């Protein structure tokens, strides 16, 4: 039974990246700063602040891409759109549909799994090989079965895990499996959709590289 539930969860983790895409999208702007070997990111949210540590040795492509996203302010204003108590907190949809259209197709190659999906680690959501883009989830428990499916953690929460654990969760699983946000509408309408249909979802005020 547990294996079946986890299999279903894997599908849903990637659902927000499975929206119809237009062709000929412009490429995201290049990162203005060369990503360091290790850095920290502070997330200021509607519930408080938490900090994550990122290391290239855990997932080099994932760490570099995350640095580029944070430096580009992609996560500023993003909602924690999928919060399943005792499982994961997921974010990574920009408030602007135009920005989502640019970045959501900027897929990066996979990294081998080195850092296990333990509680407090951050991992990209994906729908298959080499499909990581912008959406990230924080493990709220040890989800070691995700290691076998190639979900390579690239960071871990070093402070403020209590903030992560109290993010608003009552909307539940994403549509159509639950009553939470619809993945396609979330990407194509952005904050207009969240504000009208899911106003109680917490959000990221600002994400900043602090070291």
N, C-alpha and C positions, 0 to 999 in steps of 0.2 A: 504493500500500500504506500509506504513512504517513498519507494522508488518511483512509483507512478506520479505521486504529487510533485516530486522534484523534477521529473521529466516535463510535466506540464509547466512548471515554473520556469524552466529553461526557455521554453517557447515564448512565454510571456515576457521574460526579461528582454528579449529582442524585439518585441512587437512594435515598439515605438519607432524602430528604424525600418519597418517594413511598409512604409507608405508609398503610394505611387510617386515616381520621380519624373520630372521634366528633363529633357535632354539639353546638352550644351550649356550647362551651368558654369559660371565663372569660377575660377579656382580661388580658394581662400588666400588672403594676403600672406606673404612670407613672415615668419617670426622675426621680430626686430632684435631679438637677443638670442645668442647661442645658448641652448639649454644646458644647465650645469649638471654635474654628475649626481648631485643630491640637492634638494631644496625643500622648503616648507611653504604651504599655502594656508592662509587664514581665511576662513569663510565667516563673514558676518551675515547672520540670518535673522528672520523675524522671531526666532526663539532664543537667540543668543549666538555666541561664537564657538567655533571648533577649529582645530588646526590639524592638518595632515602632513605627514612626511612622505616625500617621493624620492625614490632612488632608481637610477638607470640600471643598476645591477639586477634589480627585480624584474624589470620589463623595459628595455631601452626605448623601443618605439612608442610604447604606451606613455612612458614618462615624458619623452620629448613632445609628443602631441598634446598632452595635458598642459605642459608649460606654455605651448603656443596658444591653446584655447584660453587659459587664464590671462596671459599677457594681452590677448586681444579683447578681453572683457566679455567673452562669450557667455560666461555663467552669471554675470551680473543681472539680477532680476529674474532668473530662472526659478520656477517652482519645483518643489520636491513632489513630483506628480504621481509617484507610486510609492506608497509606504505600507508595507505589510509587516505588522508587528511580529517580532521573533523571526524575521526572514531577511528582508532587505529594505533599504531606502534608495530610491532611484531619482536621478535628476539629469538634466542635460538638454532641455528644449529651450531655446532662446525665446524671449518675449516677442521678437520680430520674425514673422514668417519669411521675409526676404533673407534674413541672416541664416535661418534654418535651412533654406533652400541651397545656400552656398556651402555650408559646412557639413550638412548631413550626408553628402555624397563623397566627402573627403576621407575615404576609408584608408586605414593603415594596415600593413601586414601584421599577422599574428606574431606574438612572442611565445617562447616556451614557458610553461608554468614553473616558476621558481619559488615565488612567495605564495603559500597556501591561502585559500579563501577562509581564513579564520575571522572571528568576530572583530570588526573594526577595520578590516582591509577594504580597499577600493578597487573595483574591477570594471572594465568596460562591458556594457551589454552588447550582444552581437547576435546575428541570425545565421551565422555559418562561418566558414574560413575567410579570413581577411576582410571582415565586415565591420570592424570597430570604427566608430566615428566620433560622436560627441557625448553619448549617454553613458552614464557611470552609475554604479550602485555601490552602496556601503553595506557590507554584511553585518546583520544584527545578531548573528550567531555563527558558529563554525559550520560553513557550507562546503565541506570538503569534497562532496560529490561533484561540485563544479570544477574541481581540478581535473577530473577525468575527462571533462568535456572541453578542455582547452581554454577555460576562463582564467587568464593570467592576471593576478593581482599586481598592481604597480605602486600602491601606496598604502598607508595605514594611518588611522586617527591616533594622534599622540596626546591630544587634550580636547575636552568638550564632548566626549562620547555621551554624556548625560543629556546634552543638548540634542544630539542626533536621535536619541531614543525617545524624546518627547515631541518630535515633529508630528504634525496632525496626520492621523491615520484612518479616520472613520469612513472615508469614501471607499476604501477597500481596493480590490484588484481592478486592473484596467478592463475596459470594455473590449470585447463582448463577454469575457468570462466573469466580470464583476460590474459593479456600479460606478467604478472610477472613470477617469477621463478616457475618451476615445483617442487612440494613438494618432490616427490620421488627422483628425480635427485639431489635435494639440499642436502638430507640426505646421499645419497649413493656416491656422488662425492665431496661434500664439497666445499672448496674454489676454486678448479680447475674449477668447474661448474660456480660459481659466477664470477670468474675472467674473464672467456671466454665470458659468455653470459650477465652478468649484472654488468659490472665493475663500474658503477656509484653509486651503492648502498653504503651507508655509513656503517661504521663498528665500533666495539668496540675495541679500542687499548688495554685497560686494565680495569678490574673491581676489586676494592679493598675494603675490609671491613675496614672502617676508624674509627669505634667506636663500 
